[in-house]
Amino acid sequence: MTAAIVGWAHTPFAKMDAETVESLIVRVAQEALEHAGLSAADVDEIVLGHFNAGFSAQDFTAGLVLQASPDLRFKPATRVENACATGSAAVHQALKSIAAKAAKVVLVVGVEQMTKTPGPEIGKNLLKASYLPEDGETPAGFAGVFGKIAAGYFQRHGDQSDALAMIAAKNHKNGVSNPYAQMRKDLGFEFCRQESEKNPFVAGPLKRTDCSLVSDGAAALVIADGETAAGMARAITFRAAAHAQDFMPMSKRDILKFEGCGEAWRRGLGQAGIALGDLSFVETHDCFTIAELIEYEAMGLVPEGQGARAIREGWTAKDGRLPVNPSGGLKAKGHPIGATGVSMHALTAMQLAGEAGDMQIPGATLGGIFNMGGAAVANYVSILERTR
């Protein structure tokens, strides 16, 4: 058995005025260790995923994890960042330490607090995840970047407004069952499809219901090597962990293909020795609904330009052939940047352990995760299965 998730913790994602980056980190670090049945003294290394980019006045935040216990003092602690894939970057760094036999138990924390930042600053901070020489003046910030992607996709493949609304409606319906989700409301297709005062256009063809939520929150994992995991109460094993980084300027690639996403999925499925259809479900990065649509194609579920077929024919519904985002995804759950990738791994582990409550996919055995940073620049795929 290779490295496995043996414990996890997850705060609700919400507007959390009473919390700080420090309090969120401490909370999930303590809860994940308790869930794993381990003490802080058992931890060999700490990896923190925190994007920041101006959201927090406190930087150098890896050291804050030590506030969870005096027994974490002198443990190696490192902060990693890879835009919206920061959380998965932290998870994959932990796997590398275990593979190198530099650690047997790694505590991984992902965190972001975004809602205390004024609205215009939020847009400015998020736009730092794009290539500023080309996109720095984009109206509507990062939503504007994906608005351009959506407009380009519509021009090449036809108006996909119905498909985007179906994706939004699916994810909001799934989010009702997620106790950690920021928005637990079934909005329905008609609301998501129609422009209205409550659902205005934000950028290009993208409406408010096409955009993930600004959020605060944290998640944590305890990841152990095979020998340690074999003696734990639960072990959700990594069958694969793949990372493909693409060019940052969109001008250097065909942005409508998400080629880095496709490469990460090919590597991940190859490592795991499985086909996409062997997965019980996928948690994918729906920062905007157009991203999920293109990801259907990049992962190989449908041919290029036919993403709408997957949602229209119900393939990605919770009871479909490949459920996508049974948690509600970023769309309903919220997207506290540094926490998102860790959250995706925690929610997938819950599914495979049979501990997902009302979110549960019956009989789930293999879970796929795709988390991306920027506009398909940092692309991470993990494939998990239950061992214990």
NULO-166565 format. One record per residue (C-alpha): residue number from 1; y, z, x. Coordinates in nm, 2 decimals. Last residue first. Example, Ala and Ser with C-alpha at 12.3 -4.5 7.8 and 13.67 -1.06 7.14 Angstrom:
[2 [-0.11 0.71 1.37]]
[1 [-0.45 0.78 1.23]]
This chain:
[388 [0.02 0.50 -0.93]]
[387 [0.03 0.15 -0.80]]
[386 [0.28 0.00 -1.04]]
[385 [0.42 -0.33 -0.95]]
[384 [0.75 -0.45 -0.82]]
[383 [0.90 -0.79 -0.72]]
[382 [1.24 -0.78 -0.55]]
[381 [1.48 -1.07 -0.53]]
[380 [1.82 -1.06 -0.36]]
[379 [2.09 -1.33 -0.34]]
[378 [2.42 -1.29 -0.16]]
[377 [2.63 -1.60 -0.22]]
[376 [2.54 -1.68 -0.59]]
[375 [2.91 -1.65 -0.70]]
[374 [2.97 -1.31 -0.54]]
[373 [2.68 -1.08 -0.48]]
[372 [2.35 -1.14 -0.66]]
[371 [2.07 -0.92 -0.80]]
[370 [1.74 -1.07 -0.92]]
[369 [1.46 -0.84 -1.01]]
[368 [1.10 -0.92 -1.11]]
[367 [0.86 -0.68 -1.28]]
[366 [0.48 -0.68 -1.27]]
[365 [0.25 -0.47 -1.49]]
[364 [0.42 -0.43 -1.82]]
[363 [0.17 -0.34 -2.09]]
[362 [0.43 -0.31 -2.37]]
[361 [0.78 -0.38 -2.26]]
[360 [0.96 -0.05 -2.29]]
[359 [1.33 -0.03 -2.38]]
[358 [1.26 0.23 -2.65]]
[357 [1.13 0.47 -2.38]]
[356 [1.12 0.32 -2.03]]
[355 [0.87 0.56 -1.89]]
[354 [0.56 0.33 -1.88]]
[353 [0.57 0.35 -1.50]]
[352 [0.63 -0.03 -1.48]]
[351 [0.92 -0.01 -1.72]]
[350 [1.08 0.29 -1.54]]
[349 [1.04 0.12 -1.21]]
[348 [1.23 -0.18 -1.35]]
[347 [1.50 0.05 -1.47]]
[346 [1.53 0.21 -1.12]]
[345 [1.53 -0.13 -0.94]]
[344 [1.80 -0.27 -1.17]]
[343 [2.01 0.06 -1.13]]
[342 [1.99 0.03 -0.75]]
[341 [2.13 -0.32 -0.78]]
[340 [2.41 -0.22 -1.02]]
[339 [2.53 0.10 -0.84]]
[338 [2.76 -0.07 -0.59]]
[337 [2.93 -0.28 -0.85]]
[336 [2.96 -0.05 -1.15]]
[335 [2.84 -0.33 -1.39]]
[334 [2.79 -0.22 -1.75]]
[333 [2.47 -0.18 -1.95]]
[332 [2.55 -0.44 -2.22]]
[331 [2.64 -0.74 -2.01]]
[330 [2.50 -0.60 -1.69]]
[329 [2.15 -0.64 -1.84]]
[328 [2.06 -0.52 -2.19]]
[327 [1.77 -0.32 -2.04]]
[326 [1.52 -0.58 -2.16]]
[325 [1.71 -0.81 -1.92]]
[324 [1.49 -1.12 -1.94]]
[323 [1.16 -1.11 -2.13]]
[322 [0.93 -1.39 -2.01]]
[321 [0.70 -1.53 -2.28]]
[320 [0.92 -1.37 -2.55]]
[319 [0.90 -1.03 -2.72]]
[318 [1.21 -0.90 -2.55]]
[317 [1.37 -1.24 -2.58]]
[316 [1.36 -1.47 -2.27]]
[315 [1.14 -1.74 -2.42]]
[314 [1.31 -1.73 -2.76]]
[313 [1.33 -2.11 -2.80]]
[312 [1.71 -2.12 -2.78]]
[311 [1.72 -1.88 -2.48]]
[310 [1.48 -2.08 -2.26]]
[309 [1.61 -2.42 -2.39]]
[308 [1.97 -2.34 -2.30]]
[307 [1.87 -2.34 -1.93]]
[306 [1.79 -2.71 -1.95]]
[305 [2.03 -2.85 -1.69]]
[304 [1.79 -2.80 -1.40]]
[303 [1.43 -2.76 -1.51]]
[302 [1.32 -2.44 -1.69]]
[301 [1.17 -2.11 -1.58]]
[300 [1.21 -2.20 -1.21]]
[299 [1.41 -1.91 -1.09]]
[298 [1.72 -2.14 -1.04]]
[297 [1.69 -2.28 -1.39]]
[296 [1.69 -1.94 -1.58]]
[295 [1.95 -1.83 -1.32]]
[294 [2.19 -2.09 -1.45]]
[293 [2.18 -1.94 -1.80]]
[292 [2.20 -1.58 -1.66]]
[291 [2.51 -1.68 -1.46]]
[290 [2.67 -1.85 -1.76]]
[289 [2.65 -1.52 -1.95]]
[288 [2.87 -1.35 -1.69]]
[287 [2.77 -1.06 -1.46]]
[286 [2.42 -1.15 -1.59]]
[285 [2.22 -1.05 -1.27]]
[284 [1.86 -1.06 -1.37]]
[283 [1.60 -0.79 -1.48]]
[282 [1.28 -0.99 -1.52]]
[281 [0.97 -0.92 -1.74]]
[280 [0.59 -0.92 -1.73]]
[279 [0.58 -1.15 -1.43]]
[278 [0.28 -1.37 -1.38]]
[277 [0.47 -1.67 -1.52]]
[276 [0.69 -1.67 -1.21]]
[275 [0.39 -1.75 -1.00]]
[274 [0.22 -1.50 -0.77]]
[273 [0.14 -1.44 -0.40]]
[272 [0.40 -1.16 -0.37]]
[271 [0.55 -1.31 -0.06]]
[270 [0.56 -1.65 -0.22]]
[269 [0.72 -1.52 -0.53]]
[268 [0.99 -1.35 -0.32]]
[267 [1.05 -1.65 -0.10]]
[266 [1.08 -1.89 -0.39]]
[265 [1.29 -1.65 -0.59]]
[264 [1.53 -1.60 -0.29]]
[263 [1.55 -1.98 -0.25]]
[262 [1.64 -2.04 -0.61]]
[261 [1.91 -1.77 -0.61]]
[260 [2.05 -1.93 -0.29]]
[259 [2.05 -2.27 -0.47]]
[258 [2.26 -2.14 -0.76]]
[257 [2.26 -2.49 -0.90]]
[256 [2.60 -2.53 -1.06]]
[255 [2.78 -2.42 -0.74]]
[254 [2.67 -2.74 -0.56]]
[253 [2.76 -2.63 -0.21]]
[252 [3.03 -2.63 0.06]]
[251 [3.32 -2.62 -0.19]]
[250 [3.19 -2.30 -0.33]]
[249 [3.31 -2.13 -0.01]]
[248 [3.07 -1.83 0.06]]
[247 [2.78 -2.03 0.20]]
[246 [2.45 -1.88 0.10]]
[245 [2.26 -1.56 0.19]]
[244 [1.89 -1.54 0.09]]
[243 [1.72 -1.20 0.06]]
[242 [1.36 -1.14 -0.03]]
[241 [1.17 -0.82 -0.11]]
[240 [0.81 -0.86 -0.23]]
[239 [0.51 -0.67 -0.37]]
[238 [0.72 -0.35 -0.36]]
[237 [0.52 -0.07 -0.50]]
[236 [0.60 0.17 -0.79]]
[235 [0.44 0.50 -0.70]]
[234 [0.41 0.79 -0.93]]
[233 [0.28 1.15 -0.89]]
[232 [0.29 1.12 -0.51]]
[231 [0.00 1.14 -0.26]]
[230 [-0.03 0.77 -0.20]]
[229 [0.35 0.74 -0.17]]
[228 [0.34 0.92 0.16]]
[227 [0.09 0.69 0.32]]
[226 [0.25 0.38 0.17]]
[225 [0.60 0.45 0.29]]
[224 [0.85 0.62 0.06]]
[223 [1.15 0.51 -0.15]]
[222 [1.35 0.77 -0.34]]
[221 [1.59 0.59 -0.57]]
[220 [1.94 0.66 -0.69]]
[219 [2.17 0.54 -0.96]]
[218 [2.55 0.58 -1.01]]
[217 [2.81 0.51 -1.27]]
[216 [3.16 0.39 -1.36]]
[215 [3.22 0.06 -1.55]]
[214 [3.41 -0.26 -1.60]]
[213 [3.19 -0.45 -1.85]]
[212 [3.01 -0.78 -1.81]]
[211 [3.18 -1.10 -1.94]]
[210 [3.05 -1.35 -2.20]]
[209 [3.15 -1.12 -2.49]]
[208 [3.51 -1.14 -2.37]]
[207 [3.50 -1.52 -2.41]]
[206 [3.41 -1.77 -2.14]]
[205 [3.49 -2.14 -2.20]]
[204 [3.77 -2.14 -1.94]]
[203 [3.87 -1.78 -1.86]]
[202 [3.91 -1.49 -2.11]]
[201 [3.88 -1.64 -2.45]]
[200 [3.93 -1.38 -2.72]]
[199 [3.66 -1.16 -2.87]]
[198 [3.83 -0.88 -3.06]]
[197 [4.11 -1.11 -3.19]]
[196 [3.85 -1.38 -3.25]]
[195 [3.67 -1.66 -3.09]]
[194 [3.33 -1.71 -3.25]]
[193 [3.00 -1.72 -3.07]]
[192 [2.96 -1.35 -2.98]]
[191 [3.05 -1.24 -3.33]]
[190 [2.81 -1.50 -3.48]]
[189 [2.52 -1.41 -3.25]]
[188 [2.51 -1.04 -3.32]]
[187 [2.70 -0.75 -3.18]]
[186 [2.41 -0.51 -3.15]]
[185 [2.59 -0.21 -3.01]]
[184 [2.49 0.02 -2.73]]
[183 [2.78 -0.05 -2.49]]
[182 [2.78 0.15 -2.17]]
[181 [2.41 0.15 -2.13]]
[180 [2.22 0.45 -1.99]]
[179 [2.03 0.53 -2.31]]
[178 [1.90 0.17 -2.33]]
[177 [1.76 0.08 -2.67]]
[176 [2.09 -0.06 -2.80]]
[175 [2.12 -0.26 -2.48]]
[174 [1.84 -0.50 -2.60]]
[173 [2.06 -0.62 -2.89]]
[172 [2.36 -0.65 -2.65]]
[171 [2.14 -0.86 -2.42]]
[170 [2.02 -1.09 -2.69]]
[169 [2.37 -1.14 -2.84]]
[168 [2.52 -1.23 -2.50]]
[167 [2.24 -1.47 -2.43]]
[166 [2.27 -1.63 -2.77]]
[165 [2.65 -1.66 -2.73]]
[164 [2.60 -1.84 -2.40]]
[163 [2.34 -2.07 -2.56]]
[162 [2.58 -2.16 -2.85]]
[161 [2.87 -2.23 -2.61]]
[160 [2.66 -2.46 -2.40]]
[159 [2.88 -2.77 -2.43]]
[158 [2.71 -3.06 -2.23]]
[157 [2.52 -3.07 -1.91]]
[156 [2.77 -3.19 -1.64]]
[155 [3.10 -3.11 -1.81]]
[154 [2.96 -2.79 -1.96]]
[153 [2.83 -2.68 -1.62]]
[152 [3.17 -2.75 -1.46]]
[151 [3.35 -2.55 -1.73]]
[150 [3.10 -2.26 -1.68]]
[149 [3.16 -2.26 -1.31]]
[148 [3.54 -2.27 -1.36]]
[147 [3.51 -1.97 -1.59]]
[146 [3.29 -1.80 -1.33]]
[145 [3.58 -1.81 -1.09]]
[144 [3.83 -1.72 -1.36]]
[143 [3.62 -1.41 -1.45]]
[142 [3.66 -1.32 -1.08]]
[141 [4.04 -1.31 -1.12]]
[140 [4.19 -1.42 -1.45]]
[139 [4.39 -1.70 -1.28]]
[138 [4.24 -1.80 -0.94]]
[137 [4.49 -1.75 -0.66]]
[136 [4.24 -1.62 -0.41]]
[135 [3.98 -1.88 -0.49]]
[134 [4.00 -2.13 -0.20]]
[133 [4.13 -1.92 0.10]]
[132 [4.00 -1.61 -0.09]]
[131 [3.63 -1.69 -0.09]]
[130 [3.51 -1.46 -0.37]]
[129 [3.41 -1.09 -0.36]]
[128 [3.77 -1.00 -0.29]]
[127 [3.84 -1.12 -0.65]]
[126 [3.69 -0.79 -0.77]]
[125 [3.96 -0.59 -0.61]]
[124 [4.24 -0.81 -0.76]]
[123 [4.09 -0.80 -1.10]]
[122 [4.06 -0.42 -1.09]]
[121 [4.41 -0.40 -0.96]]
[120 [4.55 -0.58 -1.27]]
[119 [4.36 -0.33 -1.49]]
[118 [4.47 -0.01 -1.33]]
[117 [4.19 0.17 -1.13]]
[116 [4.04 0.48 -1.29]]
[115 [3.78 0.26 -1.45]]
[114 [3.61 0.14 -1.14]]
[113 [3.39 0.42 -1.00]]
[112 [3.10 0.28 -0.81]]
[111 [2.77 0.41 -0.68]]
[110 [2.43 0.32 -0.54]]
[109 [2.21 0.58 -0.37]]
[108 [1.90 0.52 -0.16]]
[107 [1.70 0.82 -0.02]]
[106 [1.45 0.71 0.24]]
[105 [1.11 0.87 0.31]]
[104 [0.88 0.76 0.59]]
[103 [1.15 0.65 0.83]]
[102 [1.18 0.45 1.16]]
[101 [0.84 0.30 1.10]]
[100 [1.00 -0.05 1.13]]
[99 [0.87 -0.12 0.78]]
[98 [1.02 0.20 0.65]]
[97 [1.36 0.12 0.80]]
[96 [1.34 -0.23 0.66]]
[95 [1.25 -0.11 0.31]]
[94 [1.56 0.12 0.32]]
[93 [1.78 -0.17 0.41]]
[92 [1.63 -0.36 0.11]]
[91 [1.73 -0.09 -0.12]]
[90 [2.08 -0.07 0.02]]
[89 [2.13 -0.45 0.00]]
[88 [2.00 -0.42 -0.36]]
[87 [2.28 -0.19 -0.45]]
[86 [2.54 -0.40 -0.27]]
[85 [2.45 -0.71 -0.46]]
[84 [2.79 -0.72 -0.64]]
[83 [2.96 -0.75 -0.30]]
[82 [2.72 -0.71 0.00]]
[81 [2.80 -0.36 0.12]]
[80 [2.60 -0.10 0.32]]
[79 [2.68 0.27 0.38]]
[78 [2.47 0.45 0.64]]
[77 [2.33 0.80 0.67]]
[76 [2.10 0.93 0.94]]
[75 [2.01 1.29 0.86]]
[74 [2.22 1.55 1.05]]
[73 [2.28 1.76 0.74]]
[72 [2.06 1.66 0.44]]
[71 [1.92 2.01 0.42]]
[70 [2.27 2.14 0.32]]
[69 [2.22 1.95 -0.01]]
[68 [2.39 1.70 -0.23]]
[67 [2.71 1.70 -0.02]]
[66 [2.51 1.51 0.24]]
[65 [2.55 1.20 0.01]]
[64 [2.93 1.22 0.08]]
[63 [2.88 1.11 0.44]]
[62 [2.79 0.75 0.33]]
[61 [3.14 0.74 0.17]]
[60 [3.35 0.63 0.46]]
[59 [3.62 0.55 0.20]]
[58 [3.79 0.79 -0.04]]
[57 [4.08 0.62 -0.22]]
[56 [3.82 0.46 -0.44]]
[55 [3.84 0.12 -0.63]]
[54 [4.01 -0.04 -0.32]]
[53 [3.73 -0.28 -0.21]]
[52 [3.48 0.00 -0.30]]
[51 [3.14 -0.18 -0.27]]
[50 [2.92 0.13 -0.24]]
[49 [2.55 0.12 -0.16]]
[48 [2.44 0.43 0.03]]
[47 [2.14 0.45 0.26]]
[46 [2.00 0.79 0.36]]
[45 [1.72 0.85 0.62]]
[44 [1.43 1.08 0.69]]
[43 [1.43 1.28 0.36]]
[42 [1.17 1.56 0.33]]
[41 [1.43 1.83 0.40]]
[40 [1.61 1.71 0.08]]
[39 [1.31 1.82 -0.11]]
[38 [1.05 1.61 -0.28]]
[37 [0.90 1.61 -0.63]]
[36 [1.01 1.25 -0.69]]
[35 [1.21 1.35 -1.00]]
[34 [1.37 1.64 -0.81]]
[33 [1.47 1.40 -0.52]]
[32 [1.61 1.16 -0.77]]
[31 [1.81 1.43 -0.96]]
[30 [1.97 1.56 -0.64]]
[29 [2.08 1.22 -0.52]]
[28 [2.19 1.12 -0.87]]
[27 [2.43 1.41 -0.91]]
[26 [2.56 1.42 -0.56]]
[25 [2.66 1.05 -0.57]]
[24 [2.83 1.08 -0.91]]
[23 [3.02 1.39 -0.80]]
[22 [3.14 1.22 -0.48]]
[21 [3.26 0.90 -0.66]]
[20 [3.44 1.13 -0.90]]
[19 [3.36 1.23 -1.25]]
[18 [3.57 1.37 -1.54]]
[17 [3.72 1.03 -1.62]]
[16 [3.38 0.87 -1.67]]
[15 [3.43 0.53 -1.84]]
[14 [3.06 0.44 -1.89]]
[13 [2.73 0.38 -1.72]]
[12 [2.50 0.67 -1.80]]
[11 [2.37 0.83 -1.49]]
[10 [2.04 0.71 -1.33]]
[9 [1.78 0.89 -1.12]]
[8 [1.47 0.78 -0.94]]
[7 [1.14 0.89 -0.78]]
[6 [0.84 0.74 -0.59]]
[5 [0.96 0.39 -0.53]]
[4 [0.70 0.23 -0.30]]
[3 [0.67 0.10 0.05]]
[2 [0.35 -0.09 0.13]]
[1 [0.00 0.00 0.00]]
